[in-house]
Amino acid sequence: MKITPISKYKFNQNFKATTPLNTLELLHRNYSVEIKPLAEKIMAECQPVSTSGSASVYRILPPDSMRQKKPVGGVIKDAMEIVIDRSKKLISSIKIFSGSNPNTCIENSQYTYNKKGQIIRVAKQTISPNGITNEIKTNIKYDGDTIIIKKDMNSGAKISQTIITNQDGKKLILKSGQNNENKSSDSFKYKEGEILQSTIESGYSSGRFEANGDPFTGEMVFSKNTLNPVNAGEYIELLDNGMYYKQIMQRNGSVTTREIPQTVADDFIHRRIDLLTPQNEILTKLEEYGI
């Protein structure tokens, strides 16, 4: 993939991804993850802390490696409580508790299934480190090899739709969203081995964010951002050394340049959670806790 740098003082470079990210790994996961084998694994490996009727509660502590990690966004996770309907072998709910404030639930997800054992609805509540509460309702529709995921956050404040399907024998993922709080819209498009694009458009101005990624690794290789009214534009390019070259063009004509780490610049890594099905989100949670 060849990118023409914005700065006229730089030669054209052939950029290459040096450190694969998790984005495409998540996109390529099996989107028809079965919940019953996950429930059976928990029942076989863990002892319930309580049982009422057919429902059993399992309490799982994070591994030491997870406890030692620097918390993301200030969130320190502690115990995870899973309720399993043993008669149906399905996970009814998952709660995650805070490691900073014991007995405080920072994430609570409730799952509804169809007759095939597929998740069709999720009701999720989260609490951020600064006490902000969010409620997300997710509805999932299955149509052959196509999955349509619709999310509603805080009663319409933010809505999104993700379509996961196949086109010409390749995986195609389309995501669109609307933020009714700041009147912005966003989209994400990925066709296996061909396209990986992301955009955000402001509802208050002509500002726009555009990002393009390597179709094989998911790394962002170039982005252009005109959303910030203070600057005329902000451009980020992936360098051969794995760092990003950032150029901020101010309205007075001056240009600020510097190299920044990929975790700061990569748009796709910040969005990957929205590309997960609820089944894969459960699988990811269990893997984090060593299951």
C-alpha positions as CSV (number, residue, x, y, z in Angstrom):
1,M,0.0,0.0,0.0
2,K,1.5,3.3,-1.1
3,I,0.6,6.6,0.7
4,T,1.5,10.0,-0.6
5,P,2.6,12.0,2.4
6,I,1.0,15.4,3.1
7,S,4.3,17.2,3.7
8,K,6.1,18.1,0.5
9,Y,9.4,17.7,2.3
10,K,8.9,13.9,2.6
11,F,9.5,11.4,-0.1
12,N,6.8,8.8,-0.9
13,Q,7.1,5.8,1.2
14,N,5.9,2.2,0.9
15,F,4.3,1.7,4.4
16,K,4.1,-1.7,5.9
17,A,2.5,-3.0,9.1
18,T,5.1,-4.1,11.5
19,T,2.9,-5.1,14.5
20,P,-0.4,-6.8,13.7
21,L,-3.3,-5.5,15.8
22,N,-6.3,-7.4,17.2
23,T,-8.9,-5.8,14.9
24,L,-8.9,-8.3,12.1
25,E,-8.4,-11.2,14.5
26,L,-11.7,-10.2,16.0
27,L,-13.3,-9.7,12.7
28,H,-12.3,-13.1,11.5
29,R,-13.4,-15.0,14.5
30,N,-16.3,-17.4,14.1
31,Y,-19.4,-15.2,14.3
32,S,-21.6,-18.2,15.1
33,V,-19.9,-18.9,18.5
34,E,-22.0,-21.4,20.4
35,I,-22.9,-20.5,24.0
36,K,-23.7,-24.0,25.2
37,P,-20.1,-25.3,25.0
38,L,-18.9,-22.2,26.8
39,A,-21.5,-22.8,29.6
40,E,-20.6,-26.5,29.7
41,K,-16.9,-25.6,30.1
42,I,-17.7,-23.3,33.0
43,M,-19.9,-25.9,34.7
44,A,-17.1,-28.5,34.3
45,E,-14.2,-26.4,35.6
46,C,-15.8,-24.2,38.2
47,Q,-17.8,-24.7,41.4
48,P,-21.0,-22.6,41.8
49,V,-21.2,-20.3,44.8
50,S,-25.0,-20.6,44.9
51,T,-27.8,-22.4,43.2
52,S,-31.5,-21.7,43.0
53,G,-33.7,-24.0,40.9
54,S,-31.9,-24.5,37.5
55,A,-29.8,-21.3,37.9
56,S,-26.3,-21.5,39.3
57,V,-24.0,-18.6,40.0
58,Y,-20.3,-18.9,39.3
59,R,-17.7,-16.4,40.6
60,I,-14.4,-16.2,38.8
61,L,-11.4,-14.2,39.8
62,P,-9.1,-12.6,37.2
63,P,-5.7,-14.3,36.7
64,D,-2.6,-12.6,38.3
65,S,-1.4,-11.5,34.9
66,M,-4.7,-9.5,34.4
67,R,-4.4,-8.0,37.9
68,Q,-0.9,-6.7,37.1
69,K,-1.9,-5.0,33.9
70,K,-2.3,-1.2,33.8
71,P,-6.0,-0.6,33.8
72,V,-7.6,0.7,30.5
73,G,-9.4,4.0,31.0
74,G,-8.9,3.8,34.7
75,V,-11.0,0.6,35.0
76,I,-9.6,-2.1,37.3
77,K,-11.6,-5.3,37.0
78,D,-12.1,-7.8,39.8
79,A,-14.5,-10.8,40.1
80,M,-16.8,-11.9,37.3
81,E,-20.1,-13.5,38.2
82,I,-21.8,-15.7,35.7
83,V,-25.4,-17.1,36.0
84,I,-26.0,-20.2,34.0
85,D,-29.3,-21.9,33.3
86,R,-28.1,-25.5,33.8
87,S,-31.2,-27.0,32.2
88,K,-30.7,-25.1,28.9
89,K,-26.9,-24.8,29.3
90,L,-27.1,-21.1,28.5
91,I,-25.4,-18.1,30.1
92,S,-28.2,-15.9,31.5
93,S,-26.1,-13.0,32.7
94,I,-22.5,-11.8,33.4
95,K,-21.5,-9.2,36.0
96,I,-18.1,-7.7,36.4
97,F,-17.1,-6.0,39.7
98,S,-14.7,-3.2,40.3
99,G,-11.2,-3.9,41.7
100,S,-11.1,-0.3,43.0
101,N,-14.5,-0.2,44.8
102,P,-15.3,-3.7,46.1
103,N,-18.9,-4.9,45.6
104,T,-19.5,-2.3,42.9
105,C,-20.8,-3.8,39.7
106,I,-19.2,-1.9,36.7
107,E,-20.8,-4.1,34.0
108,N,-24.0,-6.1,34.0
109,S,-25.2,-7.9,30.9
110,Q,-28.5,-9.9,30.6
111,Y,-29.0,-12.3,27.6
112,T,-32.2,-13.5,25.8
113,Y,-32.1,-16.4,23.4
114,N,-34.2,-17.9,20.6
115,K,-35.1,-21.5,20.3
116,K,-31.8,-22.3,18.5
117,G,-29.8,-21.0,21.5
118,Q,-28.7,-17.8,19.6
119,I,-28.6,-14.5,21.5
120,I,-31.3,-12.2,20.2
121,R,-31.3,-9.5,22.8
122,V,-28.8,-8.0,25.3
123,A,-29.5,-5.5,28.1
124,K,-26.3,-4.1,29.4
125,Q,-25.5,-1.5,32.1
126,T,-22.0,0.0,32.6
127,I,-20.5,2.4,35.1
128,S,-17.4,4.4,34.2
129,P,-14.6,5.3,36.8
130,N,-16.1,8.8,37.1
131,G,-19.6,7.4,37.8
132,I,-21.2,7.8,34.5
133,T,-23.9,5.2,33.8
134,N,-24.7,3.9,30.4
135,E,-27.5,1.5,29.3
136,I,-27.1,-0.3,26.0
137,K,-29.8,-2.4,24.4
138,T,-28.8,-4.7,21.6
139,N,-31.0,-6.6,19.2
140,I,-29.7,-9.3,16.8
141,K,-31.3,-10.7,13.7
142,Y,-30.1,-13.8,11.9
143,D,-30.8,-14.2,8.2
144,G,-28.9,-17.1,6.6
145,D,-25.2,-16.2,6.8
146,T,-25.9,-12.6,7.6
147,I,-26.1,-11.1,11.1
148,I,-27.6,-7.7,11.8
149,I,-26.8,-6.1,15.1
150,K,-28.6,-3.0,16.3
151,K,-27.5,-1.1,19.4
152,D,-29.3,1.7,21.3
153,M,-27.4,3.6,24.0
154,N,-29.2,5.6,26.6
155,S,-32.6,5.7,24.9
156,G,-31.5,6.9,21.5
157,A,-28.6,9.1,22.5
158,K,-26.4,6.9,20.3
159,I,-27.6,4.3,17.8
160,S,-25.7,1.9,15.5
161,Q,-26.2,-0.9,13.1
162,T,-23.6,-3.5,12.1
163,I,-24.1,-5.9,9.3
164,I,-21.8,-9.0,9.0
165,T,-22.2,-10.9,5.8
166,N,-20.4,-12.5,2.9
167,Q,-19.9,-11.0,-0.6
168,D,-18.1,-12.9,-3.4
169,G,-17.0,-15.5,-0.9
170,K,-15.4,-12.8,1.3
171,K,-16.4,-11.4,4.7
172,L,-18.1,-8.0,4.5
173,I,-18.7,-5.8,7.5
174,L,-20.6,-2.6,7.4
175,K,-21.2,-0.4,10.4
176,S,-23.1,2.9,10.6
177,G,-23.8,5.0,13.7
178,Q,-25.5,8.2,14.8
179,N,-24.6,10.2,17.9
180,N,-27.6,12.4,18.6
181,E,-25.8,14.2,21.5
182,N,-23.2,15.8,19.2
183,K,-25.0,15.2,15.9
184,S,-22.2,13.3,14.5
185,S,-22.3,10.1,12.3
186,D,-19.8,7.4,11.7
187,S,-19.2,4.4,9.5
188,F,-16.9,1.5,9.2
189,K,-16.4,-0.7,6.1
190,Y,-14.3,-3.8,5.7
191,K,-14.2,-6.3,2.9
192,E,-11.8,-9.2,3.5
193,G,-8.5,-8.5,1.9
194,E,-9.6,-5.4,0.1
195,I,-11.1,-2.5,2.2
196,L,-10.8,-1.2,5.7
197,Q,-12.1,2.3,6.1
198,S,-13.6,4.4,8.9
199,T,-15.2,7.8,8.8
200,I,-16.7,10.3,11.3
201,E,-18.7,13.3,10.1
202,S,-19.7,16.3,12.3
203,G,-23.3,17.5,12.3
204,Y,-22.3,21.0,13.3
205,S,-19.6,21.7,10.6
206,S,-18.0,20.3,7.5
207,G,-15.5,18.5,9.7
208,R,-14.7,14.9,8.8
209,F,-12.4,12.2,10.0
210,E,-11.2,9.6,7.5
211,A,-9.0,6.6,8.2
212,N,-7.7,3.8,5.9
213,G,-6.1,0.6,7.1
214,D,-4.1,-2.3,5.9
215,P,-6.6,-4.9,4.8
216,F,-4.4,-7.8,6.1
217,T,-3.4,-6.5,9.5
218,G,-6.0,-3.9,10.4
219,E,-3.3,-1.3,11.2
220,M,-4.3,2.3,10.3
221,V,-1.9,3.5,7.7
222,F,-3.3,7.0,7.0
223,S,-5.9,9.3,8.5
224,K,-7.1,12.9,7.9
225,N,-9.0,14.8,10.6
226,T,-10.7,18.1,10.1
227,L,-13.2,17.7,13.0
228,N,-11.2,20.0,15.4
229,P,-12.2,23.6,14.6
230,V,-9.0,24.9,16.1
231,N,-6.8,23.3,13.4
232,A,-7.0,23.3,9.6
233,G,-6.2,19.6,9.6
234,E,-4.5,16.8,11.3
235,Y,-2.8,14.0,9.4
236,I,-1.3,10.7,10.6
237,E,0.8,8.3,8.6
238,L,2.3,4.9,9.6
239,L,6.1,4.7,9.4
240,D,8.2,1.7,8.6
241,N,9.4,1.7,12.2
242,G,5.9,1.0,13.5
243,M,5.5,4.6,14.9
244,Y,3.1,7.1,13.4
245,Y,4.1,10.5,11.9
246,K,1.6,13.2,13.0
247,Q,1.2,16.6,11.3
248,I,-1.1,19.3,12.8
249,M,-1.7,22.1,10.4
250,Q,-2.9,25.2,12.2
251,R,-5.0,27.9,10.7
252,N,-2.2,30.5,10.9
253,G,-0.2,28.4,8.5
254,S,2.2,26.8,11.0
255,V,2.8,23.0,11.1
256,T,3.6,20.9,14.1
257,T,5.1,17.4,13.5
258,R,6.0,14.6,15.8
259,E,6.1,10.8,16.0
260,I,3.5,9.1,18.2
261,P,2.9,5.4,19.3
262,Q,0.4,3.4,17.3
263,T,-1.9,2.8,20.3
264,V,-2.6,6.5,20.4
265,A,-3.2,6.9,16.7
266,D,-5.0,3.8,15.6
267,D,-8.6,4.5,15.1
268,F,-9.6,0.9,14.5
269,I,-8.4,-0.5,17.8
270,H,-10.7,1.9,19.6
271,R,-13.7,0.7,17.5
272,R,-13.2,-3.0,17.6
273,I,-15.6,-3.7,20.4
274,D,-18.5,-2.4,18.2
275,L,-17.7,-5.0,15.6
276,L,-18.2,-7.9,18.0
277,T,-21.3,-10.0,18.2
278,P,-22.6,-10.6,21.7
279,Q,-21.4,-14.2,21.5
280,N,-17.9,-13.1,20.7
281,E,-18.0,-10.5,23.5
282,I,-18.8,-13.3,26.0
283,L,-15.9,-15.4,24.6
284,T,-13.5,-12.4,24.9
285,K,-14.6,-11.8,28.5
286,L,-14.0,-15.5,29.4
287,E,-10.6,-15.5,27.8
288,E,-9.6,-12.4,29.7
289,Y,-10.4,-14.3,32.9
290,G,-8.5,-17.4,31.8
291,I,-11.4,-19.6,30.7
